[in-house]
Amino acid sequence: MARALADDPWTESWPLVLAGVVPERTRLGGLPLRLKSRDPWRLIAVSGGRPLTVAVEWTPQGLRPLTTWDDDGTAVIL
């Protein structure tokens, strides 16, 4: 992310895939969630307290979860 911002300081968002992260109410893998986006309850429910892989959009306001995958490998749109 630092490299993307160095290349273009006006970058508003950046796609990321985070692996092995456990979602919390306000954080994901230790990084803040964008609180103005949807509540993370669906993400927390899919996780069941276990680490998972999540596709997110990084914004200066925090991470915006987009998609995760359940235990069967089915994509869950958030």
C-alpha positions in Angstrom: 0.0 0.0 0.0 2.8 2.4 0.8 4.3 1.8 -2.7 0.9 2.5 -4.3 0.5 5.8 -2.3 4.1 6.8 -3.1 3.3 6.3 -6.9 0.0 8.1 -6.6 -0.7 10.1 -3.4 -4.3 10.6 -4.5 -5.1 6.9 -4.5 -8.5 6.5 -2.8 -8.6 2.7 -2.5 -6.6 -0.4 -3.3 -7.6 -4.1 -3.6 -6.1 -6.6 -1.2 -6.5 -10.2 -0.3 -5.8 -11.0 3.3 -5.2 -14.6 4.3 -5.4 -16.1 7.7 -7.2 -13.2 9.4 -9.8 -13.4 12.1 -12.5 -10.8 11.9 -13.5 -8.7 14.9 -16.2 -6.1 15.3 -14.0 -3.2 14.3 -10.8 -4.9 13.0 -9.6 -7.4 10.5 -6.2 -9.0 11.0 -5.2 -6.1 13.2 -6.2 -3.5 10.6 -9.2 -1.2 11.2 -12.5 -1.8 9.3 -14.3 1.0 7.6 -17.1 1.5 10.0 -19.4 3.3 7.5 -19.6 0.2 5.3 -21.8 -2.8 6.3 -21.6 -4.3 9.7 -19.1 -7.2 9.7 -21.5 -9.7 11.3 -21.8 -11.9 8.1 -18.0 -12.0 7.9 -17.8 -12.9 11.6 -20.4 -15.6 11.2 -18.7 -17.2 8.2 -15.4 -17.2 10.2 -16.9 -18.9 13.3 -13.9 -17.4 15.1 -11.4 -19.1 12.7 -8.9 -17.5 10.4 -10.1 -17.1 6.8 -9.2 -15.4 3.5 -10.9 -12.1 2.7 -10.8 -9.9 -0.3 -11.0 -6.2 0.8 -10.7 -2.7 -0.5 -8.2 -0.6 1.5 -9.3 3.0 2.0 -7.9 5.7 4.2 -11.0 5.2 6.4 -10.2 1.5 6.9 -10.7 -1.9 5.2 -14.0 -2.6 3.3 -14.6 -6.3 3.2 -15.9 -7.5 -0.2 -15.7 -11.3 -0.3 -14.7 -14.3 1.8 -14.8 -18.0 1.2 -16.5 -20.5 3.5 -15.1 -24.0 4.5 -16.4 -25.5 1.3 -14.6 -22.9 -0.8 -17.8 -21.1 -1.8 -17.5 -17.4 -2.2 -19.6 -15.3 0.2 -20.2 -11.8 -1.0 -20.1 -9.4 1.9 
